[in-house]
Amino acid sequence: MFGIADFGAFCAAILLFLALPGPGTFALLTSTAKGGRLGGAAATLGVILGDQVLLWLAVAGVAALLAAHPVLFKAVQWAGAAYLAWIGLKLIFSRGGDASPIHIEPRHYLRQALLITVLNPKAIVFYMAFFPLFIDPATHQGLPTFAAMAVTIAVITAVYCLTLVVLADAVSAYVRAHRRLAAALQRLAGVALVAFGIKLAAP
């Protein structure tokens, strides 16, 4: 589909990474707590814009690599699959408690969420490793393929984050009250990432 190697897996991977707690999630929850649903919606837009900045920076590098060095591009795909598996193993064996304190000032939710997303080193590395995994060198269509991936990420992020904004109070209270369940879900996400890495590395 549009030169995307596995569109279903691509969408599933986006949802999986959105569900993992990180700076963007903390920014979203903090903005919602301070500014209500409007603050959460503004932070959602900031996260989406930040993702798009990182996404198109990654596209520029991936497109150049794909055109000039197909063999090296394949090596990058393998490295990306290994990176996903490595993140998964870290989640599986994590003891939890890796809090990421995010400070959000009122009335600047969009700008702060955007900066938090763009300056997140893990997000930068993620996009550089993520995109090559889902590009089929034999069928990719260049800009239309990248645009389809960008729109897909934006739509899924918007739906997920706005849903989280609406349920923010209940979600945060539930996670605090059920730490064992939260830890189990984190390990389950880790297993899924390792499986993604293995599946995407397979010929």
C-alpha angles and dihedrals in degrees: 000000000000088000093301108140097218114004094183092052089045092057092044091051091051091052091046094053092045089054093054111093112247142139092292093053092047090048090051095049093044092049091050092049092051102034105024122226092328091055090047091050091051091050089049090056089048092053091048092050091047090050091051092052092052092041095056092043087055091046091056091056096040093048092051092047093047092051098044106032116024092171092051089048089058089052089052089053090054091048090050092051090050090050092054090049091049092053089048093053090049090054093047094053097034116119091209127233095106093141118184107204109210121191114208123183118212120261094019099077099128096047095045094047090049092051093045090053097044094046095047105113092202091056091050092052091042094058093046090052097036104055100054091055094065101040116100105211090203098054107021115128100205115231095013089056093050092044091052090051091048094050091046092053092046094050095046091045092050094050094045097044096045089050089050090050091055092048097034098115094046093044095050093046092047094050092049090050095046107042093155091056090048090052091048092050090050091054091046089054088050092054089049092052092050088050090050090051093051093044095048093046092053115097 
